[in-house]
Amino acid sequence: MNNPTNVAEFKSDSDETSDVGGVAGKRLLSFFDRIERLEEEKSALAEDIKDVYAEAKSAGFEVKIMRRIMKLRKMEIEKRREEDELLDLYMSAIGME
């Protein structure tokens, strides 16, 4: 098999897959194909999310704060309370309150 220079060239050589050393070449290649498709979808979704943040920014919202709220929304309430309490404690300890 020649050394492919890009993914498209590699995919065109996929007919040359074989089982080597107990590794099922076609099955392994199918995993790589699925991962590549998912990575492409992930990139597209990341771009969509970036666009939504840009839209929010143009509407006058602070994106940095929105990102922080998104992080907090993903946390369990007890974990969030614990983090808030520690933040308050540490800020008090260094004289920020």
C-alpha positions as CSV (number, residue, x, y, z in Angstrom):
1,M,0.0,0.0,0.0
2,N,1.4,3.4,-0.9
3,N,1.7,6.2,1.7
4,P,-1.5,8.3,1.5
5,T,-1.0,12.0,1.8
6,N,-4.6,12.7,2.8
7,V,-7.7,11.0,4.2
8,A,-9.5,10.9,0.8
9,E,-6.5,9.1,-0.7
10,F,-6.4,6.7,2.2
11,K,-10.1,5.9,1.9
12,S,-9.6,5.1,-1.8
13,D,-7.1,2.5,-0.8
14,S,-9.4,0.9,1.8
15,D,-10.0,-2.1,-0.5
16,E,-6.5,-3.2,0.5
17,T,-7.4,-3.8,4.1
18,S,-6.8,-7.3,5.5
19,D,-6.6,-9.2,8.7
20,V,-3.1,-9.0,10.1
21,G,-1.9,-10.4,13.3
22,G,-5.4,-11.1,14.5
23,V,-6.5,-7.5,13.7
24,A,-9.6,-7.3,11.5
25,G,-8.6,-4.6,9.0
26,K,-12.1,-3.8,7.6
27,R,-13.6,-3.6,11.1
28,L,-10.8,-1.4,12.4
29,L,-11.1,0.9,9.4
30,S,-14.9,1.1,10.0
31,F,-14.1,2.4,13.6
32,F,-11.8,5.1,12.1
33,D,-14.4,6.1,9.6
34,R,-17.0,6.5,12.3
35,I,-14.7,8.5,14.5
36,E,-13.8,10.8,11.6
37,R,-17.5,11.4,10.8
38,L,-18.2,12.1,14.5
39,E,-15.2,14.5,14.7
40,E,-16.6,16.3,11.6
41,E,-20.0,16.6,13.3
42,K,-18.3,17.8,16.5
43,S,-16.5,20.5,14.6
44,A,-19.7,21.6,12.9
45,L,-21.5,21.7,16.3
46,A,-18.6,23.7,17.9
47,E,-18.9,26.2,15.0
48,D,-22.7,26.4,15.6
49,I,-22.1,27.1,19.3
50,K,-19.6,29.8,18.5
51,D,-22.2,31.4,16.2
52,V,-24.8,31.4,19.0
53,Y,-22.4,33.1,21.4
54,A,-21.5,35.6,18.7
55,E,-25.2,36.3,18.2
56,A,-25.7,36.7,21.9
57,K,-22.7,39.1,22.1
58,S,-24.2,41.2,19.3
59,A,-27.4,41.4,21.2
60,G,-25.5,42.9,24.1
61,F,-24.9,39.9,26.4
62,E,-21.6,39.1,28.1
63,V,-20.4,35.9,26.6
64,K,-17.8,35.3,29.4
65,I,-20.7,35.3,31.9
66,M,-22.8,33.1,29.7
67,R,-20.1,30.5,29.5
68,R,-19.7,30.6,33.3
69,I,-23.5,30.1,33.7
70,M,-23.3,27.2,31.2
71,K,-20.7,25.6,33.4
72,L,-22.7,26.1,36.5
73,R,-25.9,24.7,34.9
74,K,-24.0,21.4,34.2
75,M,-23.0,21.1,37.9
76,E,-25.0,19.3,40.5
77,I,-26.6,21.7,42.9
78,E,-24.6,20.4,45.9
79,K,-21.3,20.7,44.0
80,R,-22.2,24.2,43.0
81,R,-23.1,25.2,46.6
82,E,-19.8,23.7,47.8
83,E,-17.9,25.6,45.2
84,D,-19.7,28.9,46.1
85,E,-19.0,28.4,49.8
86,L,-15.3,27.7,49.2
87,L,-15.1,30.7,47.0
88,D,-16.6,32.9,49.7
89,L,-14.3,31.4,52.3
90,Y,-11.1,31.9,50.2
91,M,-12.1,35.5,49.3
92,S,-12.7,36.3,53.0
93,A,-9.4,34.7,53.9
94,I,-7.5,37.0,51.6
95,G,-9.6,40.1,52.4
96,M,-11.6,40.5,49.2
97,E,-14.9,40.9,51.0
